[in-house]
Each structure stands twice: as C-alpha cells, then as structure tokens.
Amino acid sequence: MKKALIQYYFLFSLFTFLFFSLFVFPKKTYAYPQSEKVCYAQCATYKFVWQGSYCWDLFQQNCSVGKFGSIRKAISLMKDVYDAAKKGDISSFSVDTVFNAWFVCKPLIENCIVPQLQDCHNVCAQDELYYAPDISVGSPYGNFVYHGVVYNDRDHTLTFKVVNNGKAYAADIEAEASWGHTRNRDGQVSGGGQLFKETIPELIYFGARNGPPKTAGDIVGDFLIEESNFSKYLQFLKSDADNYNVPFLWLKTIPFTPPEGELTKVIFNVDPSQMIPEYYETNNTFILTIDKLPTPPSFQIDNFTQRLEQNTLNNFLIDFNIKNTGEENGAVTVKIFENKYNGNFDQTAIWQSTQTVQGLNQFNFNTFIAPDVSTDNAYCGKTKNYELVAFDNGQKVSSHEFSLPLYSGSVRGNVKDLFGKAVAGATVTASTGQSTTTSKNTGSFYLQGINQLGKVTITVTHPDFSQTETKELEFKMGDGLNPCDEGNLTLNQVDFTLKDQDVLFTITIKDRSGNLVNAHVMASNQDWRFDSDVPGTGPLPGMQPGEYFFTITAPGYKTIGQTVNAVPNNQNLEFVIEPLNGRLTDGGINIFSEPQLLWQLDRGEEIFSQMAATKDGKMVILYTTKNQNLSGSVYFLDSLTGNQIRVVRNTIATGGQSHACLDTSYDGNTTALFSHIGTFGTTKNSRNFLKLFDSSGHEFVSQEINDVGSAGECDVSPDGFYIYPFRLMNKGMYTYTRFDIEGIKNSKAPMSYPGLLHFTTSNNVIVDCPKGGGECLQTFNDTVITNLGNVNGNVRVIDSSQDTSSIAIITSDKAYLFRNANKTWEKDVVTKGHPLDISVSPGGKYAIYSTYVKDQNHRTIRIFTDNNLDKTPATLPSNREEDALFVHANDKGLFFATQEEKTIKYYQVGDYSTDYNPATPEPTPTGNRTSNNISYYENGTWHNMGEVTYYQLLPGRIYMANTTLTLNVEEPWGRMTFLEGTVFGTDNYLHPVLLKGQITADFSSPAKIYAIKFDRFDMDLFASKLAAFTAGTLDSNEYFLVKNVHTKFIVSNYENAFNVKVADGEVEVSGKDVAQKIEAGKQISIDQDNKVTESVYLGWKLYAIIAGVLVLISGILLFIYRKTKVGKTIIGILNKTAKLILKYGKILIISFWKYFKKTLALLYKIVKINLQKNTKKRIKICQF
C-alpha cells in the first residue's frame, strides 16, 4: 500500500509537469519538449541516482525490491518519461509497478526524499533547463580543454570529442562532421565534404555515479574476493558486478590529410537538429582551422644603431633593419615619434617611410635626426626620448625606444657699459643664428642651442650704444668623453662691454691773467670718474657721452664746479679760476693791552644761537632764534662797525632749544645755516634744512636734508665751494658720493668722514684719522697727509692758518696748537655747558681761545703764540655777567664777542700795522651787456647776430658763441660765460638751454639752466629737440634741470601721496609727466597716478582768524540765549572764572611791578658806570 501511494504521488507530479510543458507552455520544437515535469524528473534522477545522497542510498538498501539494477531502472524510467513526453500520452506511463518494486519505507520518503523533491520543484519552477543535459564539443577537463576536434599532423588523424556538461542524462545524440578548404585567407572554404554522421547512444556528465555506494560489508566482501585464489571466477559476486556504466565522454578518431598550401576547416556539430533540450545550445559546434597556407608577413625591428656624425653637434644617423619572419611579402610602415607613440596611427611623426619586405628577408632603413637644442630646457648633456614603431596595415607590430644626447654649445656672461653698470635689453647673437637678450637687473645672458663646432662669432648690440662688441669663440667636443664640460661646449664668464664713441676733451686751467695753473681735476657722473692732476692743460681720457660734473681745485685758488654736456666730438674745455686771498704771515700784529669794544647789539627777546665771521675780517654773521619754528634771524653785520648789511628774519629755527650750525667762507660768498626744525629730540615734524647765503646776505639755495640725524655741523670751505652738513656737498647742492671721491664702483653713498670736520685753504680736511689714532690732515679721499696724534676730550672747534702750517684744536678738556705737524703746546680748559671756541691767526703765529673762569659761570679768552707765550691782555671785561661766546682771528686782527644779558658786544684785541691788500690780478675780460660774437643757425647756415643783448635772444633758436664771451644779465641771474664754440638756446622764459659746449654761471641768486642730452653732433637733431623742449613736448628723461628755489614751503611724501604746501614765494615742481607751479597759500597733492589736486593752504594765520571768528560767533550766540537755562549756567561759569582770573592776575601784576622797579634801578646803575668808564672811547651803538 505504501509503495502504491508513493508511486501515485510521484507519477501525478510527473504527469502534471509533462502536461504543462507539452501542451500549456511549450518553448522550442525539440524531439521532446523540456517542461517543468521533465525538469522535475531530471532533478530527482540527478539527486538520488547520478549524484546520490545518504537518505536515498539508505532507502535503496532497506526499502527496495532487489539489491541491484537501480541505475538501469533509473535509465529505463527516464526513457519511459521521454517516450511518454514525445507521444504526449502520459496515461500510458505507469509507475505503480516500478514503485511497488522499489519503495517499501514511508518514513524515509517523508523525512528525506520528499524535501529533496520539493527543492527540485522550486528550482524547476524558476528554470526548466537547470537540470537539462548540455552537449558540448569539448571538455573543461584534461588536455582537450574546449577543443572538440584535434588534428594530429604526425599521424594525419582527426579526433572528435563530445561531452555532457549538464546535469541530466542524454541519449540518441546526433553527431556529424564535414570539411572544406581554400587558398585564400578570407576563411571562405569550399569543396571537401562530409566526414561522418552517426548517433551517440548516451552520455552523462562527468562525475555521475554508475552504481550505489558500497557498504562496509560490500567493501570487506569485495576485498576477500580480490584476495582469493579464485578471484577471476568470483567477479560476478562482487558488489558492483551489476553496475551499469554510462559514458561522460565520446571520442572518435578518423584518418585525415589536409591539402598542402591551403587553409582547411573541419566543422563538427552535435545535435544539429536540436532534438535534445540543453542548458546551452551555443557549444554544439566546433570549427578546427588547419592552416597550411604560407605564413603572413611578420615584422620585427632588428640591428638598431645610432651614431653622431663627425664635426656635428646634433646630427645623428639612425640605422636599423626590418625583419620579415613570414613567408609572404608585405608592406611595412616605420615611423619615429618624439617621446612615445600614443596609439594613434595618425600621430605626427618626425620621420616615416613605407617599404615592401620580402618574405623571410629584411630591409635596411636609415635617416638623420637633428634634435632641436634651441629650447630653454635643452641644456647640453640632456637626453631626448624617441620611439621607433613598425606598422602592418596601420597596426603596431614592433617598436624600439631610444634616446639621443643633446649636444649644443652655450655661452654665459654679462653685458656692462664702460662704467661697469649692467646693460639690460642688449641683444646677444651668434653667427649660427641663435640670439637672446640680457636680463633687466644684472645684464646677464645665457645663449644656448649653438649647433656648430669650431669658431662662432658672438655679437652684442643695444640701441642706446653706437658701437657693437664681438668675440670669436671656439666650440669643441674635447676628448669626446665630456663634451659638455667648461671649455668644450660650455663657455662661461664671457663678458662684454658696450660703449658709445668716446668724447675726447682737451682741458685748460688758467688764472685771470691767462697763465696756466696746475690744478686737480675731478669729473664724474654716476658711472664714470676722472680724478687726476692736470699741468695747466692736457687731454682727458675717453669719456662716454653724457652729463658730467667737473670740480677744479688748485692751491691758492678758489674751487669751481661746472656741469658739462659731453657729446661725441672732440671738445676743448677752458676753466678760469680766481685766487684765494688771505694773509700768509702775521708780521706787524699788535696785541692790545685792553680789548677795544667795537660795537654792541641788543638782541631783545631773541636768543643767541650761533656766530661766525669771515677770515677777510669784513663781516660777522649772527644767528638768533625765539625757540619757535620759523623764528630764526640771520644778521649780516660789518665786522668793525656793526652796521647791518642785511637781516633775514623768520627763517628756519628749532621749536625749543636751538639746534643749528653756522659757518662762512673766507670772504662770505657762501654762508651756511643748517638748522633742525620741529621740536628737537622728537620725531614730530622733525626736519633739517640747509640754507646758503651770498656775501650780501641773500639766500641763493635751500635744501632739506633729513637723513643725517642732527644739524650740528656745516663747515664751509675757505673758498666757499664745499659745505659739509655731515656729507660732502658743494654750494650747488651737489652731493659727492663715495664713487666720486674714492672711486668705489656703484657706491651712491654720500661721502662722509668721522668726527668733526674742518676745511683748509688747500681743500684738504682735518678730521678723525680714517684708521683711528687721533686727528689727521688728509685729502678728500682719505689719504693721510699728517697725523697730529691723539687729543683729549671731544673735539669742539678746529681752525687753521692760511697755509695750513698751524692748526688749532679745542676739545672739552684741552686747547692745542700744532705747527708744521708738531704740537707746540696744549692748555687745560674748563667746560661748563656752553661750547668753547678757538681760532688761529692767518700766519699761524697766534691762537685765541675761550675757556670758563674757574669757579665762575662765564667764559673768558686766552691768547698764546706759537712758542707758548701768553699774550692775553691784562685787562679783560670784568663784569662777571659778560660771557665770551665767540673768538676769531682774521686778516684784520684778533676779535672776540661777549654776551651780557640781552646785549652782544664785539671786541677787537689785536690788529695788524698794515691793512691786507691782495695783489690785483691782471684784468680779465669782464662781462658785457652786449656782444657781437654770437651767431644763430637757420636753414643749415650760421648767421652773425651783430651787437645784441642776452634778452634779445629768441626762444627756440640755436645760437653759438664765436669766441669765449661773458654776458652780464640782470637779476636774478648775474654773469654767464660761454666758451668758444658753445651751442645753446633759450626757452620761453629766457632760461639758458645748453646743447653743446660749456656755460660758466656766476649767479648771486636762484637761477635755472637746462642741458639737453645728445649722442652725436647733428644740428638737425639739435633743432628738433630744442623745438620740442621749447614747446614742452620733450620727454623729461631727455634733459637735465639745474635750479635753485628761494621760498618758504613744506613738502611731505607718504605712501602714494605727495604734497607741497607754500607759505611764501613760489615753487616749481617738475618731474616726468608733472610740471606744476604753486603760489603762496596754495598746496598740491599728487597721487600714485600722477593726478594733481590743488587746494587752499591753511597756514597758522588763517587758523588764528578762524579761531577768532568762532569765539565771536560763540559770544553772539551766548548773548542771544542768555536768558535760557543753559545760557545762564554758562554765564555763571564764565563769571566765576573771570573773578578768579582778576584775583590772581592782580597779585601777579603787583609782584611783577615790584620786581621791574628793582631791575630798572639796577640797570640804571650799570649803564651809568659803563658810560663813565668809556667816555674816552669811540663807540657806535647799533640798535633795532
């Protein structure tokens, strides 16, 4: 009963499966349809028979009818199922009998077999072909992997293979094979025929079981049978004797010989009619190709070589073979690419060629490659990569990568001008064609890519230089081991010097009588200098075109300075220098027994600051201040009478304690006032101003000097040419650099010296020795003439005699006199706050100095001779309040000044028996108001002007001095001397414009001179530039401006903001793209874009007026609102304040009146005593 039940369930399920597969959901037209029921049967067979499981094996052993035959029965079952499915009659299929024979145990079925069948049902519901067979012409196992047909060329056989890769049994499998052949490579075969067609009986998958597993008893029994002597007779008794073997592999071998020289294809098909449903249908055909055709072309790169051609730097011979290993001929394309081939056949190649290569042969290719070595990164010795590629029908078949060394010559160096200054933008060119330019900052260059061995010419040019420079260099490979080494292909430190055509000057120095004078000439600009002695006349070394400043000095003569515009033509320069006067001896000097009062000066509320006097004894200069900004006064007084020559008021002064310096030249033609304005010791409005005055007391130049820290020194040379406000300058405000004086290249630092400085008449200086060790007399360039030795204390004043044989020095501790470089005496001095003073007579015989009186607070004087004799008068001013603040020795004698309260007194303490009258030189041509030695240039011809004055010259016209001539011009000019051949013009304001030659200007007040730059003598060029200058269109870097400004103004310069404020006078501001005149009470501001904004300048007076107006308005408003609460409160506060002011003001007035009466009585007594004492003396009192 149980067996019948199981069979019923099984057959019902199988019938349902077959029904739906065959009639409801048919998929393909197979010999039998693959349905879910068929899949279910295949799954059951797979699990319980072919693959096997423990429960099935246990079931078969215990519940099956009979021990053997399960495989056969399973096959019979599957065949019956297939047959029933083919017929579509599932009713003819009965499983009752089979299951009655097979199954007897229900528990095994319910607990083990049923779950497995349920899994089969689930899988087959999703994929009906999951447990189907898979017939394949090939196998994934063994040596025949995926090869369904194998040809044995030795045995001339074909072996065909079929396997079942699925999970189900397959039977009656059709298999057929055919072949064809061709002589073409297109694969299209013909001819041949069928090799066989047959049916493969059955196949199962690899690893399927052919019987049930052996039990322990089976294993023991089989072992005993095998070990028995009658084993061969007892084989039928073994446990697997009745096993049925189903093959997993079908093999068939047939003889076959393919045609020679042809391509043969063998086509093998299984189940060609698709009678068996399979998991895969795509592996039923296998095509074997037997290639007996000649082998196609196959190209390879062989025997590649590269070689640098002799006597070249970058020409390489590339040589190689293309080898064809195929039997057929073929066309090969070879290309050489820079760097690597990117896979694109159309990539740009630097070389390519196409050739036909015979089969089993080779073809030689060669070409030359010249790498580009002109690029910035192609330095000598660097390598460049290439790839050689062989193509067959556009496909890469072979390649070879190689690299070439980049050999090229290079030159590195600098280009400078004649003065060692870097030249930017110069063009450096090689004769081989390469070129570069020099750098902006250093003038350096690096020229590379020279591709030629041997001699190469390097040329350097620049548009600003008329001459070119060339050098011939040799490039070589050396020994070939290190061709890029210095001296072979790499040449460093190859420097060039560019210059213009030299300007040759012949210089002549004369005195007023026309006699030649041996002089020292210094000519310089920022790039070039000449510093040498000239014996009256002689040539100067070649100078480059440009503007130079000449300084001419000679012992016993006044120094002169002049700007010269040098152009490329030989020129004659002539300088006339005047003698420097002064006593040379002290013969006939008389020291008074009692000083004589010459004059006195009441300074009122002004405070004494500085005092100076001329060595010719004609003038005394006095500087006072009120300790407020712009409160200074400069008095120019007659030395013997005290008469005022000129008084300059409201000039520079320090706000607070005065901090200033005052000095003058021998004859007073240059007086320097150097003062600190603002509040000394603070940074607020702290500025230093230097002002120069002439002998009449007129200011002729002013300059702000703020990088020296203080204003404590401003020594003026005896000739009035040099000034030293802590830097060496001349009276034209030209600052000498260390390059000018010492020749230190590229040094723009101002020339300065250690310690206090004093100029001598020979224009040497006395300063601290440059290498230490005391005070030295030395030249401007620090060449020591005499070392005076160490002095004690801080040096306060230095003075020297006319011939510098005597030098007097006073320090904080000692007074010294040196004679002919030897110390003749030293004296102790007393210092108590105010500085001491010293002076030496012109002949060097006498020295007068000041010192504090011991135990007293005023200074007195002492006079000693060079042999240490005390010549101090026995009688000196006895009033203890009379303080000796200044001493001086000059051509008229010995003098000193004292201060008694508000009165300055000037005494003479010695005189000469004869007045000093210098020899009058032969008269020189004096300036004339008119001249008939001027020509003008017009239409290419010079025309004589006739008798004309300077003011008759027309602006924009070119003039020439036919001979050396001097013209007097009215204020503010003075006198101008034009050297013969000088070419000049005037602007619209009759300012002289120097084109070529020399103008000597002797002005006593501010003036302007322009000089236009030229690089060649060309009258048309002169005319065009002068016209542009007159019209105001000439670029500012094409001309120079020399000007002096006399006015009161304030200049401030902050980031991107330039400001000028003018209180009095007029100022002209000029610069590139800026030209602005500013009047008093105006100011301008200039921003970073050169935009000029003009506005009103609110000076302190206007601020005072505004304050007064505000006070007045406040009073009016207070009166109007006096009855309001706020008004009453303010008025009450003001009343209380007024009462307090009146109370304490009354006390102060009474106290002051008592003090004033006592002071007035005391003064009356002092004046009365002095009048009685000096009734016999001639006194002139100057008051103001």
Secondary structure by P-SEA (a helix, b strand, c coil): caaaaaaaaaaaaaaaaaaaaccccccccccccccaaaaaaaaaaaaccccccaaaaaaaacccccccaaaaaaaaaaaaaaaaaaacccccccaaaaaaaccccaaaaaccaaaaaaaaaaaaaacccccbbbbcccccccccccccccccccccbbbbbbbbcccccccbbbbbbbcccccccccccccccccccccccccccccccccccccaaaaaaaaaaaacccccccccccccccbbbbbcbbbbbbbbbccccbbbbbbbbcccccccccccccccbbbbbbccccccbbbbbcbbbbbbccccccbbbbbbbbbbcccccbbbbbbbbccccccccccccccbbbbbbccccbbbbbbbbbcccccccccccbbbbbbbbbbccccccccccbbbbbbbbbbbbcccccccccccbbbbbccccccbbbcccccbbbbcccccccbbbbbbbbccccbbbbbbbbbccccccccccccccccccbbbbbbccbbbbbbbbbcccccccbbbbbbbccccccccccccccccccccbbbbbbbbbbccbbbbbbbbbbcccbbbbbbbbbbbcccccccbbbbbcbbbbccccccccccccbbbbbccccbbbbbbbccccccbbbbbcccccccccccccccbbbcccccbbbbbcccccbbbbbbbcccccccccbbbbbbbbcccccccbbbbbcccccccbbbbcccccbbbcccccccccccccccccccccccccccccccbbbbcccccccccccccccccccccccccccccccccccccbbbbcccccbbbbbcccbbbbbccccccbbbbbbbccbbbbbbbcccccccccccccccccccbbbbbccccccccccccccccccccccccccccccbbbbbcccbbbbbbcccccccccccccccccccccccccbbbbcccbbbbbcccccccccccbbbbccccbbbbbcccccbbbbcccccccccccccbbbccbbbbbbccccbbbbbbbbccccaaaaaaaaaaaaacccccccccccccccccbbbbbcccbbbbbbccbbbbbbcccbbbbbcccbbbbbccccbbbbbbbbcaaaaaaaaaaaaaaaaaaaaaacccaaaaaaaaaaaaaaaaaaaaaaaaaaaaaaaaaaaaaaaaaaaaaaaaaccccbbbbbcc
